[in-house]
Amino acid sequence: MTCKKLRLGHIGLLLLASVILLPGSAGAQQPDTVKLYLNYLPHRLTETSGKQYDLLLDVALSGKLAQVPRGAAPLNRARALFLGDTGSCLFPTNIMGLDAGDQTATLIASHPVDIVSLRVYTTTNGASFTSLSDFDPYRVGYIEGSGSIHGLADAEKFYPIPSEEQLIEMLSLGRLDAFLGHHPDTALALEELGKPDALRVSPITLHNIRLPISFVCHDNEQGRAFVAAINSRISDLQKSGQIRSILGPHAELAAEAADRDEKPEDMIR
């Protein structure tokens, strides 16, 4: 399967910027051609992992969509590249989780693929808890670049950590009281470390923060064309049931939530 990959290292960023700034380049771009920025997720999307979102992209971006240039970058960088480039889309993400300010009204989302929830992780020998107020906010960690903690009390005091592995290690060493983890990412990290039951996870999600994950694009001709095309692919994968085999047993599928008639207020757009 052929596809064009965006190389988002320092040289790649310079080359990409030079292409974007070439006179007439925007006008020469076809309405259905966008650049797809990807959030690098160590356990789900690296462009070479052969897991979850990488598998989904290989299947969904086939045929004509295989020509869409794409490349992964850390969360903050991918977000900045996407918001600064109206000829692009971003995956996997959520409009509200992007915290894009006034730009939020100019973004559109595809059908949701799955749902990511925010959960509290503590050691199994720690004291019981009912909320984040049980912890010193300076000893609560979260994944650096996560947009899902916006609006939580004391969120600005939480400690950003680059990876799930580091969060798990810091908690085990007593350097954190708790951390906010994304499910299923943290579950996948624990499995890869051979410690699936090493931590206690809260039985409820914080503030019911459950984010439907989609492809998000700028609301223009290119973005709308891409969303229409990818929506068709997502619908086909949901109808066939293939999306479950692709995303694995930990994934909470958006289609299953719809089958349960989940209320809109249970999720954040």
C-alpha positions as CSV (number, residue, x, y, z in Angstrom):
1,M,0.0,0.0,0.0
2,T,1.4,3.3,-1.0
3,C,1.1,6.5,1.0
4,K,3.0,9.7,1.4
5,K,4.5,10.2,4.8
6,L,5.3,13.6,6.3
7,R,8.7,13.5,8.1
8,L,8.3,15.8,11.0
9,G,11.8,16.1,12.2
10,H,13.6,19.4,12.1
11,I,14.6,19.1,8.4
12,G,11.1,17.8,7.5
13,L,9.5,20.7,9.3
14,L,11.6,23.1,7.3
15,L,10.8,21.5,4.0
16,L,7.1,21.3,4.9
17,A,7.1,24.9,5.8
18,S,8.8,25.8,2.5
19,V,6.2,23.9,0.5
20,I,3.3,25.5,2.4
21,L,4.7,29.0,1.8
22,L,5.4,28.5,-2.0
23,P,3.3,31.0,-3.9
24,G,0.2,29.4,-5.4
25,S,0.7,26.1,-3.5
26,A,-2.7,26.4,-1.7
27,G,-4.5,27.1,-5.0
28,A,-2.9,24.1,-6.7
29,Q,-4.1,21.7,-3.9
30,Q,-7.1,19.7,-4.8
31,P,-10.2,20.1,-2.5
32,D,-10.0,16.5,-1.4
33,T,-6.2,16.6,-0.6
34,V,-5.2,17.6,2.9
35,K,-2.1,16.9,5.0
36,L,-2.8,14.6,7.9
37,Y,-1.0,15.3,11.1
38,L,-0.9,12.5,13.6
39,N,-0.5,12.4,17.4
40,Y,2.4,10.1,18.2
41,L,1.1,7.6,20.8
42,P,3.8,5.1,21.8
43,H,1.3,2.2,22.3
44,R,-1.2,3.0,19.5
45,L,0.3,5.2,16.8
46,T,3.9,5.5,15.8
47,E,3.6,4.8,12.0
48,T,5.5,1.6,12.4
49,S,3.9,-0.1,15.5
50,G,1.4,-2.3,13.5
51,K,-1.0,-1.6,16.4
52,Q,-4.5,-0.1,16.9
53,Y,-4.5,3.3,15.2
54,D,-1.7,2.4,12.9
55,L,-3.7,-0.5,11.7
56,L,-6.8,1.7,11.4
57,L,-4.9,4.2,9.3
58,D,-3.6,1.5,6.9
59,V,-7.1,0.3,6.3
60,A,-9.0,3.6,6.3
61,L,-6.5,5.5,4.2
62,S,-6.6,3.2,1.2
63,G,-7.4,3.8,-2.4
64,K,-7.6,7.5,-3.2
65,L,-7.0,8.4,0.4
66,A,-3.6,6.6,0.4
67,Q,-2.3,9.7,-1.4
68,V,-2.9,11.9,1.7
69,P,0.5,12.9,3.1
70,R,0.7,12.1,6.8
71,G,3.2,12.1,9.6
72,A,3.3,11.7,13.4
73,A,4.7,14.2,16.0
74,P,4.4,14.6,19.8
75,L,1.0,15.9,21.0
76,N,1.9,19.6,21.4
77,R,3.8,19.8,18.1
78,A,1.1,18.0,16.1
79,R,-1.5,20.3,17.6
80,A,0.4,23.4,16.8
81,L,1.1,22.2,13.2
82,F,-2.5,21.4,12.6
83,L,-4.0,24.6,14.1
84,G,-1.5,26.7,12.0
85,D,-2.3,24.9,8.8
86,T,-5.8,25.3,7.4
87,G,-5.1,22.7,4.7
88,S,-4.7,19.9,7.3
89,C,-6.4,17.5,9.5
90,L,-5.4,15.9,12.8
91,F,-5.9,12.3,14.2
92,P,-6.5,10.9,16.8
93,T,-8.1,13.9,18.6
94,N,-11.2,15.6,19.9
95,I,-12.3,19.1,19.1
96,M,-12.9,20.2,22.7
97,G,-9.7,18.4,23.9
98,L,-7.7,20.5,21.5
99,D,-8.5,23.6,23.6
100,A,-8.3,25.7,20.4
101,G,-10.0,28.8,21.7
102,D,-11.7,30.9,19.0
103,Q,-10.6,28.4,16.4
104,T,-12.9,25.7,17.8
105,A,-15.8,27.1,15.8
106,T,-13.9,26.7,12.6
107,L,-13.2,23.0,13.1
108,I,-15.2,19.9,12.1
109,A,-14.9,16.3,13.1
110,S,-15.5,13.0,11.4
111,H,-17.6,10.2,12.8
112,P,-16.0,9.0,16.1
113,V,-13.8,6.0,16.0
114,D,-13.5,5.1,19.6
115,I,-13.7,6.8,23.0
116,V,-10.8,7.7,25.3
117,S,-11.5,8.2,29.0
118,L,-9.5,9.9,31.7
119,R,-9.0,7.8,34.8
120,V,-7.1,8.1,38.1
121,Y,-4.3,5.6,38.7
122,T,-2.8,4.9,42.1
123,T,-0.7,2.0,43.6
124,T,-2.7,-1.0,44.8
125,N,-1.4,-0.5,48.4
126,G,-2.4,3.1,48.6
127,A,-5.2,4.6,50.6
128,S,-8.7,4.6,49.0
129,F,-9.8,7.9,47.4
130,T,-12.9,9.4,45.9
131,S,-11.6,12.4,44.0
132,L,-8.5,14.3,43.0
133,S,-9.0,16.5,46.1
134,D,-7.6,13.5,48.1
135,F,-4.1,14.3,46.7
136,D,-1.6,17.1,46.7
137,P,-2.0,18.6,43.2
138,Y,1.8,18.9,42.9
139,R,2.1,15.1,43.2
140,V,-0.4,14.3,40.4
141,G,1.0,13.5,37.0
142,Y,-0.5,13.4,33.5
143,I,0.7,12.8,30.0
144,E,2.4,15.9,28.6
145,G,0.3,17.5,25.9
146,S,-3.0,16.0,27.0
147,G,-5.9,18.2,26.3
148,S,-8.4,16.2,28.4
149,I,-7.4,17.7,31.8
150,H,-8.6,21.2,30.8
151,G,-11.1,22.5,33.3
152,L,-10.2,20.2,36.1
153,A,-9.5,21.9,39.5
154,D,-5.8,22.5,40.1
155,A,-5.0,21.3,36.6
156,E,-2.3,23.9,36.2
157,K,-0.4,22.4,39.2
158,F,-0.4,18.9,37.8
159,Y,3.0,17.5,36.7
160,P,3.4,16.8,32.9
161,I,5.3,13.6,32.1
162,P,6.4,12.5,28.6
163,S,5.2,8.9,28.7
164,E,3.0,6.3,30.4
165,E,6.0,4.3,31.4
166,Q,7.5,7.2,33.3
167,L,4.2,7.9,35.0
168,I,4.0,4.3,36.1
169,E,7.6,4.2,37.3
170,M,7.2,7.5,39.2
171,L,4.1,6.3,40.9
172,S,5.7,3.0,41.8
173,L,8.7,4.9,43.3
174,G,6.5,7.1,45.4
175,R,7.3,10.3,43.5
176,L,3.7,10.7,42.6
177,D,0.5,10.1,44.6
178,A,-1.5,9.5,41.5
179,F,-1.6,10.1,37.8
180,L,-4.3,10.9,35.2
181,G,-4.1,8.3,32.5
182,H,-5.9,7.9,29.2
183,H,-7.7,4.6,28.7
184,P,-6.9,2.4,26.8
185,D,-3.4,3.9,26.5
186,T,-2.4,3.2,30.1
187,A,-3.9,-0.3,30.0
188,L,-1.8,-1.0,26.9
189,A,1.4,0.4,28.6
190,L,0.8,-1.8,31.7
191,E,0.4,-4.9,29.5
192,E,3.6,-4.2,27.6
193,L,5.4,-3.8,30.8
194,G,4.1,-7.1,32.0
195,K,2.2,-5.4,34.9
196,P,-1.5,-5.5,33.9
197,D,-2.7,-5.5,37.5
198,A,0.0,-3.4,39.1
199,L,-2.1,-0.3,39.6
200,R,-5.5,0.7,41.0
201,V,-7.7,2.5,38.6
202,S,-10.7,4.6,39.6
203,P,-14.0,2.9,39.1
204,I,-15.5,6.1,37.6
205,T,-14.1,8.6,35.1
206,L,-13.2,12.1,36.3
207,H,-16.1,14.5,35.6
208,N,-17.3,11.8,33.2
209,I,-14.5,12.9,30.8
210,R,-14.9,10.6,27.9
211,L,-13.7,11.9,24.6
212,P,-15.0,10.6,21.3
213,I,-11.9,10.3,19.1
214,S,-12.2,11.5,15.5
215,F,-10.3,13.0,12.5
216,V,-10.6,16.8,13.0
217,C,-10.2,19.1,10.1
218,H,-10.6,22.8,9.3
219,D,-14.1,23.7,8.1
220,N,-13.3,24.5,4.5
221,E,-13.7,22.7,1.1
222,Q,-10.7,20.5,1.6
223,G,-11.6,19.6,5.2
224,R,-15.2,18.8,4.4
225,A,-14.2,16.6,1.4
226,F,-11.8,14.6,3.6
227,V,-14.3,14.2,6.4
228,A,-16.9,13.0,3.9
229,A,-14.5,10.4,2.5
230,I,-13.2,9.2,5.9
231,N,-16.8,9.0,7.3
232,S,-17.6,6.5,4.6
233,R,-14.6,4.4,5.6
234,I,-15.4,4.5,9.3
235,S,-19.0,3.5,8.7
236,D,-17.9,0.5,6.6
237,L,-15.5,-0.6,9.3
238,Q,-18.2,-0.3,12.0
239,K,-20.9,-2.1,9.9
240,S,-18.5,-5.0,9.2
241,G,-17.3,-5.3,12.8
242,Q,-13.7,-5.0,11.5
243,I,-13.1,-2.0,13.7
244,R,-13.2,-4.2,16.9
245,S,-10.5,-6.5,15.5
246,I,-8.4,-3.5,14.5
247,L,-8.6,-1.6,17.8
248,G,-8.5,-4.5,20.1
249,P,-10.2,-5.6,23.3
250,H,-9.4,-2.5,25.4
251,A,-11.0,0.0,23.0
252,E,-14.4,1.4,23.9
253,L,-16.0,1.8,20.5
254,A,-18.2,4.8,19.7
255,A,-20.6,2.5,17.8
256,E,-21.2,0.4,20.9
257,A,-21.8,3.6,23.0
258,A,-24.4,4.6,20.4
259,D,-26.1,1.2,20.6
260,R,-26.4,1.7,24.4
261,D,-28.2,5.0,23.7
262,E,-25.7,6.9,25.7
263,K,-26.7,10.5,26.5
264,P,-24.8,13.3,24.7
265,E,-23.9,14.8,28.1
266,D,-22.0,11.7,29.0
267,M,-19.4,12.6,26.4
268,I,-17.5,15.7,25.5
269,R,-17.7,16.6,21.8
